[in-house]
Amino acid sequence: MSVDFASGKILLDRDGPVTTVTINRPDVRNAMDSEAAAGLTEAFKAFEQDDAQRVAVLTGAGGAFCAGADLKEMAGDANYIAWAGHPDGPLHPTLTKPVIAAVEGHACAGGLGVALWCDIRIADETAVFGVFSRRWGVPMSDGTTVRLPRTIGMGRAQHMLLTGEAVPAAQALDWGLVTKVVPAGTARAAAEELARRMVDFPQVAMRSDSRSAYQQAGLSLAGAIKNEMLLAETAKRQEAQTGAQAFAAGAGRHGRFDDS
């Protein structure tokens, strides 16, 4: 099932419980204008609110991920909406369901921010990350200065933020900016394959573990562990006993994840 938003600038495809969202402005390397940003917000709202959808993949059309904000539009717009900070920005909400970035080509400036907003990043060999807007005096207002050091550490984040240098796929893997590099042109397929594996996991425990990992950053050790316990309660009631019984019956032994 396919749906489009923002006059076709954002595409949404559903394949079973997997949603794939595509930024569709290949003529400008998928730079997002205000209409596309609003469309991306609506697409992820649709994913979040659809109980049948479990994991999303975010990618870009035409061999690029996202070149950030459309600077031609920004040049004439004094009321530019910051994607992360504004309540109507596409990167403002933290979803309860996982999102995997499938990165090909450029993920720069705001496009880097979009990739960092995702929970997992898979890149192909052509992927390039960078704060290329450094040369134009455009600050990051899409969560990049917050999520980047939390992902790769302060030293490497400062290097990217201050120098604007390009970080190719292999270096991004070494730095932990992405978790997997795949052959050129296969990032979407690899991300969708991973998503299809994830949808079969018990969802409550998976989501509560992810939420705990995000929320611990602002808590003390004791507070974070207490929060982990609270978040785990629902999974314990709804999933854990059944899962433990399945294991005891012989499923999932020796590291296998494909047992029913």
TIRO-873002 format. One line per 8 residues: their letters; for each residue x, y, z of N, C-alpha, C. Coordinates in Angstrom, 1 decimal, m for minus. Layout:
A	X/Y/Z/X/Y/Z/X/Y/Z  ...
END
This chain:
MSVDFASG	0.8/m1.2/0.0/0.0/0.0/0.0/0.9/1.2/0.0  0.6/2.2/m0.9/1.4/3.4/m1.0/0.5/4.6/m0.8  1.1/5.6/m0.1/0.4/6.9/0.2/1.5/8.0/0.0  1.1/9.1/m0.5/2.0/10.2/m0.6/1.6/11.4/0.2  2.5/12.2/0.7/2.3/13.4/1.4/3.0/14.6/0.8  2.6/15.8/1.1/3.3/17.0/0.6/3.5/17.0/m0.9  2.4/16.7/m1.6/2.4/16.8/m3.1/3.4/15.8/m3.7  3.6/14.6/m3.0/4.5/13.6/m3.5/5.9/13.8/m3.1
KILLDRDG	6.2/14.8/m2.3/7.6/15.0/m1.8/7.9/13.9/m0.7  7.0/13.3/m0.1/7.2/12.3/0.9/6.3/11.1/0.5  6.9/9.9/0.4/6.2/8.7/0.0/6.1/7.7/1.2  5.0/7.0/1.3/4.9/6.1/2.4/4.4/4.7/1.8  5.2/3.7/2.0/4.8/2.4/1.5/4.7/1.4/2.7  3.6/0.6/2.7/3.5/m0.4/3.8/3.6/m1.8/3.2  4.4/m2.6/3.8/4.6/m4.0/3.4/4.4/m4.8/4.6  3.2/m5.3/4.8/2.9/m6.0/6.1/3.0/m5.0/7.2
PVTTVTIN	3.7/m5.3/8.3/3.9/m4.4/9.4/5.1/m3.5/9.3  5.7/m3.4/8.1/6.9/m2.6/7.9/6.5/m1.4/7.0  6.7/m0.2/7.5/6.5/1.1/6.8/7.8/1.6/6.3  7.9/2.0/5.0/9.0/2.6/4.4/8.6/4.0/4.0  9.3/5.0/4.6/9.1/6.4/4.3/10.2/6.9/3.4  9.9/7.5/2.3/10.9/8.0/1.3/10.8/9.5/1.1  11.9/10.2/1.3/12.0/11.6/1.0/12.2/11.7/m0.5  11.3/12.3/m1.2/11.2/12.2/m2.7/11.4/13.6/m3.4
RPDVRNAM	12.6/14.1/m3.3/13.0/15.3/m4.0/14.4/15.1/m4.6  14.6/14.1/m5.4/15.9/13.7/m5.9/16.6/14.8/m6.7  15.9/15.7/m7.2/16.5/16.8/m8.0/17.3/17.7/m7.2  17.0/17.7/m5.9/17.8/18.6/m4.9/18.4/17.7/m3.8  18.8/16.5/m4.2/19.3/15.5/m3.2/18.5/15.4/m2.0  17.2/15.5/m2.2/16.2/15.3/m1.1/16.3/16.3/0.0  16.8/17.5/m0.3/16.7/18.6/0.6/15.2/18.9/0.9  14.9/19.2/2.1/13.5/19.4/2.5/13.1/20.8/2.6
DSEAAAGL	12.1/21.2/1.9/11.5/22.5/2.1/10.4/22.4/3.2  9.7/23.4/3.5/8.7/23.4/4.6/7.6/22.4/4.3  7.2/22.3/3.1/6.1/21.4/2.7/6.6/20.0/2.9  7.8/19.6/2.5/8.3/18.3/2.7/8.5/18.0/4.2  8.9/18.9/5.0/9.1/18.7/6.4/7.8/18.4/7.1  6.7/19.2/6.7/5.4/18.9/7.2/4.9/17.6/6.8  5.2/17.2/5.5/4.8/15.9/5.0/5.5/14.7/5.8  6.7/14.9/6.1/7.5/13.9/6.8/6.9/13.8/8.2
TEAFKAFE	6.5/14.9/8.8/5.8/14.8/10.1/4.5/14.0/10.0  3.7/14.3/9.0/2.5/13.5/8.9/2.7/12.1/8.6  3.7/11.7/7.8/4.0/10.3/7.5/4.3/9.6/8.7  5.2/10.1/9.6/5.5/9.4/10.8/4.4/9.4/11.9  3.5/10.4/11.8/2.3/10.3/12.7/1.4/9.2/12.2  1.3/9.0/10.9/0.5/7.9/10.4/1.1/6.6/10.8  2.4/6.4/10.8/3.1/5.2/11.2/2.9/5.0/12.7  3.1/6.0/13.5/3.0/5.9/14.9/1.6/5.5/15.4
QDDAQRVA	0.6/6.0/14.7/m0.8/5.8/15.1/m1.4/4.5/14.5  m0.7/3.9/13.6/m1.3/2.6/13.0/m0.8/1.4/13.8  m1.7/0.8/14.6/m1.3/m0.3/15.4/m0.7/m1.5/14.7  m1.1/m1.6/13.4/m0.6/m2.7/12.6/0.8/m2.6/12.1  1.4/m1.3/12.2/2.7/m1.1/11.8/3.7/m1.1/13.0  4.8/m1.8/12.8/5.7/m2.1/13.9/7.1/m1.4/13.8  7.7/m1.4/12.6/9.0/m0.8/12.4/9.0/0.0/11.1  9.7/1.1/11.1/9.7/2.0/9.9/11.2/2.1/9.4
VLTGAGGA	11.3/2.2/8.1/12.5/2.5/7.4/12.4/3.9/6.8  13.4/4.7/6.9/13.5/6.1/6.3/14.6/6.1/5.3  14.3/6.5/4.1/15.3/6.6/3.1/15.1/7.8/2.2  15.9/7.9/1.1/15.7/9.0/0.2/15.7/8.4/m1.2  15.1/9.2/m2.1/15.0/8.7/m3.5/16.2/9.2/m4.3  16.5/8.4/m5.4/17.5/8.8/m6.3/19.0/8.8/m5.9  19.3/7.9/m4.9/20.7/7.8/m4.5/21.2/8.8/m3.5  20.3/9.5/m2.9/20.7/10.5/m1.8/19.8/10.3/m0.7
FCAGADLK	20.3/10.5/0.5/19.4/10.4/1.7/18.7/11.7/1.9  19.4/12.7/2.4/18.8/14.1/2.6/19.9/15.1/2.7  19.9/16.1/1.9/20.9/17.2/1.9/20.6/18.3/2.9  19.6/18.1/3.7/19.3/19.0/4.8/18.1/19.9/4.3  18.1/21.1/4.9/17.0/22.1/4.6/17.3/22.7/3.2  16.2/23.0/2.6/16.3/23.7/1.3/16.8/25.1/1.5  18.0/25.4/1.2/18.6/26.7/1.5/18.0/27.8/0.6  17.5/27.4/m0.6/16.9/28.4/m1.4/15.6/28.9/m0.8
EMAGDANY	14.9/28.0/m0.2/13.7/28.5/0.5/14.0/29.3/1.8  15.0/28.8/2.5/15.4/29.4/3.8/15.9/30.8/3.5  16.5/31.1/2.4/17.1/32.4/2.1/16.0/33.5/2.1  14.8/33.1/1.8/13.7/34.1/1.7/12.7/33.9/2.8  13.0/33.0/3.8/12.0/32.7/4.9/12.6/33.0/6.2  12.1/34.1/6.9/12.6/34.4/8.2/12.0/33.6/9.3  10.9/32.9/8.9/10.2/32.1/9.9/10.4/30.6/9.8  11.6/30.2/9.4/12.0/28.8/9.2/11.7/28.0/10.5
IAWAGHPD	11.0/26.9/10.4/10.7/26.1/11.6/11.8/25.1/11.8  12.4/25.1/13.0/13.4/24.2/13.4/12.8/22.8/13.5  13.4/21.8/12.9/12.8/20.5/12.8/12.7/19.8/14.1  13.7/20.0/15.0/13.7/19.3/16.2/13.0/20.0/17.3  13.2/21.3/17.4/12.7/22.1/18.5/11.3/22.5/18.4  10.8/22.7/17.3/9.4/23.2/17.1/8.4/22.0/17.2  7.3/22.3/17.9/6.3/21.2/18.1/5.8/20.6/16.9  5.8/21.3/15.8/5.4/20.8/14.5/6.5/20.3/13.6
GPLHPTLT	7.7/20.3/14.1/8.8/19.8/13.3/8.9/18.3/13.2  9.4/17.8/12.2/9.4/16.3/12.0/10.3/15.6/12.9  11.2/16.2/13.6/12.1/15.5/14.5/11.8/15.8/16.0  10.7/16.5/16.2/10.4/16.9/17.6/9.9/15.6/18.4  9.0/14.8/17.9/8.6/13.7/18.7/9.6/12.5/18.7  9.6/11.8/19.8/10.3/10.6/19.9/9.3/9.5/19.8  9.3/8.7/18.7/8.3/7.7/18.5/8.5/6.5/19.5  7.4/5.8/19.7/7.4/4.6/20.5/7.9/3.4/19.7
KPVIAAVE	8.0/3.5/18.4/8.3/2.4/17.6/9.7/2.6/16.9  10.5/1.6/16.5/11.8/1.8/16.0/11.7/2.4/14.5  12.7/3.2/14.2/12.9/3.7/12.9/14.3/3.4/12.4  14.5/2.9/11.3/15.8/2.5/10.7/16.1/3.5/9.6  17.3/4.2/9.6/17.7/5.0/8.4/18.4/4.1/7.4  18.0/4.2/6.2/18.7/3.5/5.1/19.4/4.6/4.3  20.7/4.8/4.5/21.4/6.0/3.9/22.2/5.6/2.7  21.9/6.3/1.6/22.7/6.2/0.4/23.1/7.7/0.0
GHACAGGL	24.3/7.9/m0.4/24.7/9.3/m0.8/24.7/10.2/0.4  24.4/11.4/0.1/24.6/12.5/1.1/23.5/12.5/2.2  24.0/12.5/3.5/23.2/12.8/4.7/23.9/13.9/5.4  23.6/15.1/5.0/24.4/16.3/5.4/23.5/17.3/6.0  24.1/18.2/6.9/23.4/19.2/7.6/22.2/18.6/8.3  21.0/19.2/7.9/19.8/18.7/8.5/19.5/17.2/8.1  20.1/16.8/7.0/19.9/15.4/6.7/20.7/14.5/7.6  21.8/15.0/8.1/22.5/14.2/9.2/21.7/14.2/10.4
GVALWCDI	21.0/15.3/10.7/20.1/15.3/11.9/18.9/14.3/11.7  18.4/14.2/10.5/17.3/13.3/10.3/17.8/11.8/10.5  19.0/11.5/10.0/19.6/10.2/10.2/19.8/9.9/11.7  20.3/10.9/12.5/20.5/10.7/13.9/19.3/10.6/14.7  18.2/11.1/14.2/16.9/10.9/14.9/16.4/9.5/14.8  16.8/8.8/13.8/16.5/7.4/13.7/17.2/6.5/14.7  16.7/5.4/15.1/17.2/4.6/16.1/18.4/3.8/15.6  18.4/3.3/14.4/19.5/2.5/13.8/19.8/3.2/12.4
RIADETAV	21.1/3.2/12.0/21.5/3.7/10.7/22.3/2.6/10.0  21.8/2.3/8.8/22.5/1.4/7.9/22.9/2.3/6.6  24.1/2.2/6.2/24.6/3.0/5.1/25.1/2.1/4.0  25.0/2.5/2.8/25.7/1.8/1.7/27.1/2.5/1.5  27.8/1.9/0.6/29.2/2.4/0.4/29.3/3.8/m0.2  28.2/4.4/m0.7/28.3/5.7/m1.3/27.9/6.8/m0.2  27.5/6.4/1.0/27.1/7.3/2.0/28.2/8.3/2.4  27.8/9.5/2.6/28.6/10.6/3.1/27.9/11.4/4.1
FGVFSRRW	28.5/11.6/5.3/27.9/12.4/6.3/28.7/13.7/6.6  28.0/14.8/6.9/28.8/16.0/7.2/27.9/17.2/7.5  28.5/18.1/8.2/27.8/19.4/8.5/28.3/20.4/7.4  27.8/20.2/6.2/28.3/21.0/5.1/27.8/22.4/5.1  26.7/22.6/5.9/26.2/24.0/6.0/27.1/24.9/6.8  28.2/24.3/7.4/29.1/25.2/8.1/29.6/26.3/7.3  29.8/26.1/6.0/30.4/27.2/5.1/29.4/28.3/4.8  28.1/28.1/5.1/27.1/29.1/4.8/26.6/29.8/6.1
GVPMSDGT	27.1/29.4/7.2/26.7/30.1/8.5/25.4/29.7/9.0  24.9/28.5/8.5/23.6/28.0/9.0/23.8/27.1/10.2  23.3/27.4/11.3/23.5/26.6/12.5/22.6/25.3/12.5  23.0/24.4/13.2/22.1/23.2/13.4/20.9/23.5/14.3  19.7/23.2/13.8/18.6/23.4/14.7/17.6/22.2/14.5  18.3/21.1/14.3/17.5/19.8/14.1/17.9/18.7/15.0  18.5/19.1/16.2/18.9/18.1/17.1/20.3/17.5/16.9  21.0/18.0/15.9/22.3/17.4/15.5/23.3/17.6/16.6
TVRLPRTI	23.4/18.8/17.2/24.4/19.1/18.2/24.1/18.4/19.5  22.9/17.8/19.7/22.6/17.1/20.8/22.8/15.6/20.6  22.3/15.1/19.5/22.3/13.6/19.2/23.7/13.2/18.7  24.4/14.0/18.0/25.7/13.6/17.4/26.7/13.3/18.5  27.0/14.1/19.6/27.9/13.7/20.6/27.4/12.6/21.4  26.1/12.4/21.6/25.6/11.2/22.3/25.8/9.9/21.5  26.0/10.1/20.2/26.1/8.9/19.4/27.6/8.5/19.2  28.4/9.5/18.9/29.8/9.2/18.5/30.8/9.8/19.5
GMGRAQHM	30.4/10.5/20.5/31.3/11.0/21.5/31.6/12.5/21.2  32.0/13.3/22.2/32.2/14.7/22.0/33.3/15.1/21.1  34.4/14.4/21.2/35.6/14.8/20.3/35.3/14.6/18.9  34.7/13.5/18.4/34.4/13.3/17.0/33.3/14.2/16.6  32.3/14.4/17.5/31.2/15.3/17.2/31.7/16.7/16.9  32.6/17.2/17.8/33.1/18.6/17.6/33.9/18.7/16.3  34.6/17.6/16.0/35.4/17.6/14.7/34.4/17.8/13.6  33.3/17.1/13.5/32.3/17.2/12.4/31.7/18.6/12.5
LLTGEAVP	31.3/19.1/13.7/30.6/20.3/13.8/31.4/21.5/13.4  32.7/21.5/13.8/33.6/22.6/13.6/34.2/22.7/12.2  34.5/21.5/11.7/35.3/21.5/10.4/34.4/21.4/9.2  33.2/20.8/9.4/32.4/20.6/8.2/32.9/19.5/7.3  33.9/18.7/7.7/34.5/17.7/6.8/33.6/16.6/6.6  33.7/16.0/5.4/32.9/14.8/5.0/33.4/13.6/5.8  32.4/12.8/6.2/32.7/11.5/6.8/32.1/10.4/6.0  33.0/9.7/5.2/32.5/8.6/4.3/32.0/7.4/5.1
AAQALDWG	31.4/6.5/4.4/30.7/5.3/5.1/31.6/4.5/6.0  32.8/4.2/5.5/33.7/3.4/6.3/34.1/4.1/7.6  34.4/5.4/7.5/34.7/6.1/8.7/33.5/6.2/9.7  32.3/6.4/9.1/31.1/6.5/9.9/30.9/5.2/10.7  31.2/4.0/10.0/31.1/2.8/10.7/32.1/2.7/11.9  33.4/3.1/11.6/34.4/3.1/12.6/34.1/4.0/13.8  33.4/5.1/13.5/33.0/6.0/14.6/31.7/5.6/15.3  31.0/4.7/14.8/29.8/4.3/15.4/28.6/5.1/15.0
LVTKVVPA	28.8/5.9/14.0/27.7/6.7/13.4/26.7/5.9/12.7  27.2/4.8/12.1/26.3/3.8/11.5/26.7/2.4/12.1  25.8/1.4/12.0/26.1/0.1/12.5/26.4/m0.9/11.5  26.2/m0.6/10.2/26.4/m1.5/9.1/26.6/m0.8/7.8  27.6/m1.3/7.0/27.8/m0.7/5.7/27.5/m1.9/4.7  26.7/m1.6/3.7/26.3/m2.6/2.7/26.7/m2.1/1.3  26.7/m3.0/0.3/27.1/m2.6/m1.1/26.2/m1.5/m1.6  26.7/m0.7/m2.5/26.0/0.4/m3.1/24.7/0.0/m3.6
GTARAAAE	23.7/0.8/m3.3/22.3/0.6/m3.8/21.5/m0.4/m3.0  22.0/m0.9/m1.9/21.3/m2.0/m1.2/20.9/m1.5/0.2  21.0/m0.3/0.6/20.7/0.2/2.0/19.3/0.0/2.3  18.4/0.3/1.4/17.0/0.2/1.7/16.6/m1.3/1.9  17.1/m2.1/1.0/16.8/m3.6/1.1/17.3/m4.1/2.4  18.5/m3.7/2.8/19.1/m4.2/4.0/18.3/m3.8/5.2  17.9/m2.5/5.2/17.1/m2.0/6.3/15.7/m2.6/6.4  15.1/m2.9/5.3/13.8/m3.5/5.3/13.9/m5.0/5.8
ELARRMVD	15.0/m5.6/5.4/15.2/m7.0/5.9/15.4/m7.0/7.4  16.1/m6.1/7.9/16.3/m6.0/9.4/14.9/m5.7/10.0  14.2/m4.8/9.4/12.9/m4.4/10.0/12.0/m5.6/10.0  12.0/m6.5/9.0/11.1/m7.7/9.0/11.5/m8.6/10.1  12.8/m8.7/10.4/13.2/m9.5/11.6/12.7/m8.9/12.9  12.8/m7.6/13.0/12.4/m7.0/14.3/10.9/m7.0/14.6  10.1/m7.1/13.5/8.6/m7.1/13.8/8.2/m8.4/14.4  9.0/m9.4/14.3/8.6/m10.7/14.9/9.0/m10.8/16.4
FPQVAMRS	9.7/m9.9/16.9/10.1/m9.9/18.4/8.9/m9.5/19.2  8.7/m9.9/20.4/7.7/m9.3/21.3/8.0/m7.8/21.4  6.9/m7.1/21.1/7.1/m5.6/20.9/7.2/m4.8/22.1  6.5/m5.2/23.2/6.5/m4.4/24.4/7.9/m4.3/25.0  8.5/m5.5/25.1/9.9/m5.5/25.8/10.9/m4.8/24.9  10.8/m4.9/23.6/11.7/m4.3/22.7/11.6/m2.7/22.8  10.4/m2.3/22.8/10.2/m0.8/22.9/10.5/m0.2/24.2  10.2/m1.0/25.3/10.6/m0.5/26.6/12.1/m0.4/26.9
DSRSAYQQ	12.8/m1.4/26.3/14.3/m1.4/26.4/14.9/m0.2/25.7  14.3/0.1/24.5/14.8/1.2/23.7/14.5/2.5/24.5  13.3/2.7/25.0/12.9/3.9/25.7/13.8/4.1/26.9  14.1/3.0/27.7/15.0/3.1/28.8/16.4/3.6/28.4  16.9/3.1/27.3/18.2/3.5/26.8/18.3/5.0/26.5  17.2/5.5/25.9/17.2/6.9/25.6/17.0/7.8/26.9  16.2/7.4/27.8/15.9/8.2/29.0/17.0/8.2/30.0  17.8/7.2/30.0/18.9/7.1/31.0/19.9/8.2/31.0
AGLSLAGA	20.0/8.9/29.8/21.0/9.9/29.6/20.9/11.0/30.6  19.7/11.4/31.0/19.5/12.5/31.9/19.3/12.1/33.3  19.6/10.9/33.7/19.3/10.4/35.0/20.6/9.9/35.7  20.5/9.9/37.0/21.6/9.3/37.8/21.6/7.8/37.5  22.6/7.1/37.9/22.7/5.7/37.8/21.5/5.0/38.5  21.3/5.4/39.7/20.2/4.8/40.5/18.8/5.2/39.9  18.7/6.4/39.4/17.4/6.8/38.8/17.2/6.1/37.5  18.3/5.9/36.7/18.1/5.2/35.5/17.7/3.7/35.7
IKNEMLLA	18.3/3.1/36.6/18.0/1.7/36.9/16.5/1.6/37.4  16.1/2.5/38.2/14.7/2.5/38.7/13.8/2.7/37.5  14.1/3.6/36.6/13.3/3.8/35.5/13.2/2.6/34.6  14.4/1.9/34.4/14.4/0.7/33.7/13.4/m0.3/34.3  13.4/m0.5/35.6/12.5/m1.4/36.2/11.1/m1.1/36.0  10.7/0.2/36.1/9.4/0.7/35.8/8.9/0.4/34.4  9.8/0.7/33.5/9.5/0.5/32.0/9.3/m1.0/31.7  10.0/m1.9/32.5/10.0/m3.3/32.2/8.8/m4.0/32.7
ETAKRQEA	8.0/m3.3/33.6/6.9/m4.0/34.3/5.9/m4.6/33.3  5.5/m3.8/32.3/4.5/m4.2/31.4/4.9/m5.4/30.6  6.2/m5.4/30.1/6.7/m6.5/29.4/6.7/m7.8/30.2  7.1/m7.6/31.5/7.1/m8.8/32.4/5.8/m9.4/32.5  4.7/m8.5/32.6/3.4/m9.1/32.7/2.9/m9.7/31.5  3.2/m9.0/30.3/2.5/m9.4/29.1/3.3/m10.4/28.2  4.7/m10.4/28.4/5.5/m11.2/27.4/6.5/m12.1/28.0  7.1/m11.7/29.2/8.3/m12.4/29.6/8.0/m13.9/30.0
QTGAQAFA	6.9/m14.1/30.7/6.6/m15.5/31.2/6.4/m16.4/30.0  5.6/m15.9/29.0/5.4/m16.7/27.8/6.7/m17.0/27.1  7.6/m16.0/27.0/8.8/m16.2/26.3/9.7/m17.2/27.0  9.7/m17.1/28.4/10.6/m18.0/29.2/10.1/m19.4/29.0  8.7/m19.6/28.9/8.2/m20.9/28.8/8.6/m21.5/27.4  8.6/m20.6/26.4/9.0/m21.1/25.0/10.4/m21.5/25.0  11.3/m20.7/25.7/12.7/m21.1/25.8/12.8/m22.4/26.5  12.1/m22.6/27.6/12.2/m23.8/28.4/11.8/m25.0/27.6
AGAGRHGR	10.9/m24.8/26.6/10.4/m25.9/25.8/11.3/m26.2/24.6  12.4/m25.4/24.5/13.4/m25.7/23.5/13.6/m24.7/22.4  12.8/m23.7/22.4/12.9/m22.6/21.3/14.1/m21.7/21.6  14.7/m21.2/20.5/15.7/m20.2/20.6/17.0/m20.6/21.3  17.3/m21.9/21.3/18.6/m22.4/21.9/19.7/m22.1/21.0  20.9/m22.0/21.5/22.2/m21.8/20.8/22.2/m20.5/19.9  21.5/m19.5/20.5/21.6/m18.2/19.8/20.7/m18.0/18.6  19.8/m19.0/18.4/18.9/m18.9/17.2/17.8/m17.9/17.5
FDDS	17.4/m17.1/16.5/16.4/m16.2/16.6/15.2/m16.5/15.7  15.2/m17.6/15.0/14.2/m17.9/14.0/13.2/m19.0/14.5  13.3/m19.4/15.8/12.3/m20.4/16.2/10.9/m19.8/16.5  9.9/m20.5/16.2/8.6/m20.0/16.5/8.2/m20.3/17.9
END
